[in-house]
Structures are given as structure tokens and as C-alpha cells.
Amino acid sequence: MSPTSPPLRILLTGGTLDKVYDERTGNLVFSRTHLFDMLDQARCYLANITIEPVMLKDSLDMTEADRAIIRAAVARAPEHHIIVTHGTDTMTETAQVVAAQVTDKTVVFVGAMIPYAFGGSDALFNLGFALASARTLPPGVYIAMNGTVFDWRNVRKNRERGRFEPLHP
């Protein structure tokens, strides 16, 4: 008998991971989540994953009220292993809001620098990495990007290099 993984909830909040190119306007926009396609492509058919849409929003447009909604969704989730898909620009701000009140769960924020719908996206790799991280890390709030797990207090997005890196190595 193979061991079962703990139940996991994925909260969808938006970000580049779920954006598509709108040919009419030339902008990146939201139409629907790509998470189901990503899990299917990765052949991730685990029955104990619950997917909860919270919002599809660019993180630069998120308000403190939006962050409170995300924090509440994390807090009320019955699962103790949670992934939050989120835009990379303000991921650390939302992680801080969640960490201030949720201390008994493992919460992993994940996003992408390039939309999943585009070739060469980092979204699928980052999602797979976040799935593994959320199931194996101790309780806390983390950011899983670029093959590294960061404590939310020690990470920044380096826009020039197009990656996340520790504030203090």
C-alpha cells in the first residue's frame, strides 16, 4: 500500500500564472484559471486536492480588503496544507497578512513570471514545486519560486534578474 499525501487546498487568487493575451487590446487579462490544465498536464490526479477560486486579480490591483479575504480563506480551510496562487509583485505583502494570523498551517504562495498560456513559462514547474513543498514543510508561510522555498520574511522579487532571491543570504 502506498502512503497517502495529506489533503491539500489550492486557493486561486490570480497573478501572471493565470493571465492570457487579449488580441483585441494587446493586454494580459484573466479569462479563467489554467490550474486544471496544469494539473492535467503534470498528470497530477490526486483525489485529495481541493481547488477554491477566491479571485482572479493582478496582485498590483490587490487591496488590503482583498488580502483580508485571502487570509480568511486560508484560516477557514479545513486542510493544514495550502497553496495560494498569487501575482509575484505583491506576494510577500499578502504572505505577511496571512502569517500574522495563521500559524498552525503550512501555506505556500506560488506564481509565475511568464503566463502559463505562453511558451517557456515557469508556471508548471513552480506549481509542481509548490505542491511538493506544501506537503513536506512544517507549519509556516513560504514562497516557492524558481526551485527555492523562501521564508516569506526573507525574500524579494528581483525584477532585473526575473527571479526571487533571499534578502539576506
C-alpha positions, 0 to 999 in steps of 0.5 A: 500500500502506498502512503497517502499525501495529506489533503491539500487546498489550492486557493486561486487568487490570480497573478501572471500564472493565470493571465492570457493575451487579449488580441483585441487590446494587446493586454494580459487579462484573466479569462479563467484559471489554467490550474486544471490544465496544469494539473492535467498536464503534470498528470497530477490526479490526486483525489485529495486536492481541493481547488477554491477560486477566491479571485482572479486579480493582478496582485498590483490591483490587490487591496488590503480588503482583498488580502483580508479575504485571502487570509480568511480563506486560508484560516477557514480551510479545513486542510493544514496544507495550502497553496495560494496562487498569487501575482509575484509583485505583491506576494510577500505583502499578502504572505505577511497578512496571512502569517500574522494570523495563521500559524498552525498551517503550512501555506505556500504562495506560488506564481509565475513570471511568464503566463502559463498560456505562453511558451517557456513559462515557469508556471508548471514547474513552480506549481509542481514545486509548490505542491511538493513543498506544501506537503513536506514543510512544517507549519509556516508561510513560504514562497516557492519560486524558481526551485527555492522555498523562501521564508516569506520574511526573507525574500524579494522579487528581483525584477532585473534578474526575473527571479526571487532571491533571499534578502539576506543570504 
